[in-house]
Amino acid sequence: MPAFVPAGLSRHLSLVLSCALVLIIGALGVLAGQAAGRQARDVHRQDRLLLQQTLSDLTGAANLAMAGELQSELAVLGDWDPAAGPAATTARLAALVEATRSYDAGAVLLDGLGQVVGAHAVDGALPAAEDEGWAPLRAAVLRGDGSLPISDALVTGDEPLLGLGLPVPLADGVQGLVIGLWTLRDSELQRYVGDLALDDRYVGLVIDGRGQTLAATDPGLLGAPAPFRSMVEEIAAGTPLGVIDTVEDGVDRVTVYASVAGTDWTGLGSETRADFEGGLLRSSRLAQGSVVALLLAAGTVLVVVHRRRESALESVALYDELTGVYNRRGWFALADHELTRARRQGSPRVLLFVDLDGLKQVNDQLGHREGDRAITAAAVVLSSASRSSDLVGRLGGDEFVLLLGEDGLADVARTRVLQALAEHNARSGDGFELRLSLGAEVWFPDTATTLAELVRRADADMYAEKGSRPRRSDGVVRPAGADAPEDAPTV
């Protein structure tokens, strides 16, 4: 301090400067805390979007499974003959309903002009022809663009129904349409959505294009207009995937939604803002309060806020950055939920444990960039061999897992993977050949096997298979001049 500044003023000036510096640090801490809170909330919303998209994809996969069941039974029955008379047609429809486990309400056969040839109703009644719920099914059939011919909510008596139609050849050379009907209340979709309830305040729904409820965490909503109409209107006017904020009956709500492929349906989850972001908001306010109350520890508070933010970002991450498939955390969370659902269904599952052979040789001879390409190519092969209901994950390094989302056979799953692997190597122009070792384990719902134990057993089976091929890594790196043709696509 210059000599001409009095000592007392010098002391007060230092105090003022120190206080100003502390206040500046405190203000910066508050602003940083607010920014971190906003970013954490944004990440949280993106994670919930990804999860809702996955749930809607599973809904679409369930619809395709129902279509496949109906198609299989129709193939067994063969051509339909309208000239056989209503009684014979009704008997065949009754046999179709009896043969399927999902279509529990009845079935209808239409001729090429859309006229009813025959009908069978389990409870004696069918939805009226003028029911608005038939519109999406008719539109899908007329478009012929590959969208699933499935109805919106239909009504017969007090029981809401759904209908799915598939074309069938008639004996007169034209195509007819068989429509299978099932009750919403006892559907697999309702059981699945009902299991998603986090608590009484969470509202999970699948709604049709008219805003009618097809599945709900509250079964009392089935077939009725979905609650929170302003939310439904915003979903109808918005994009196929999104997060919306609405005020319903004076309560702030946050809703995450995603459309169901091949239909005009939407899957959504809605919570009050306090439930949706409560933990993040409380953390942000606590951080800001700590900064204001303890200005002298502003730097420490900033570190704490940063660490909390990093922890929040890490906890919501689901996907592996290199390959794009689920990472260990995301895969275990979704696979555990899938096994819980399968246990309720009494349905077995198959798990494949996959290890990449020869990665060390690729890294040593071609470099780690090519090693990363090999890992990514393995993920592409597994993804191409999987169905929409399967869960593909990378546990780390060169280890992957694949959980089949429906009943399946281990040998069939192996065959799909090996076929996809052969197709990849045939067209690959990389300097290495992709090789995989596979282990499989079947999970049965009546056993107490945990997901971790299932993975361990499949891992052991994979190592046994790997051990049977001691020269499995020989020639992984292709000799110079032995690459695939120049026009072969690369991974």
Secondary structure, 3 states (H helix, E strand, C coil): CCCCCCHHHHHHHHHHHHHHHHHHHHHHHHHHHHHHHHHHHHHHHHHHHHHHHHHHHHHHHHHHHHHHHHHHHHHHHCCECHHHCHHHHHHHHHHHHHHCCCCCCEEEEECCCCCEEEEEECCCCCCCCCCHHHHHHHHHHHHCCCCCCECCCEEECCEEEEEEEEEEEECCCCEEEEEEEEECCCCHHHHHHHCCCCCCCCEEEEECCCCEEEEECCHHHCCCECCCHHHHHHHHHCCCEEEEEEEECCEEEEEEEEECCCCCCEEEEEEEHHHHHHHHHHHHHHHHHHHHHCHHHHHHHHHHHHHHHHHHHHHHCCECCCCCCECHHHHHHHHHHHHHHHHHHCCCEEEEEEEEECHHHHHHHHCHHHHHHHHHHHHHHHHHHCCCCCEEEEEECCEEEEECCCCCCHHHHHHHHHHHHHHHHHHCCCCECCEEEEEEEEECCCCCCCHHHHHHHHHHHHHHHHHCCCCCCCCCECCCCCCCCCCCCCC
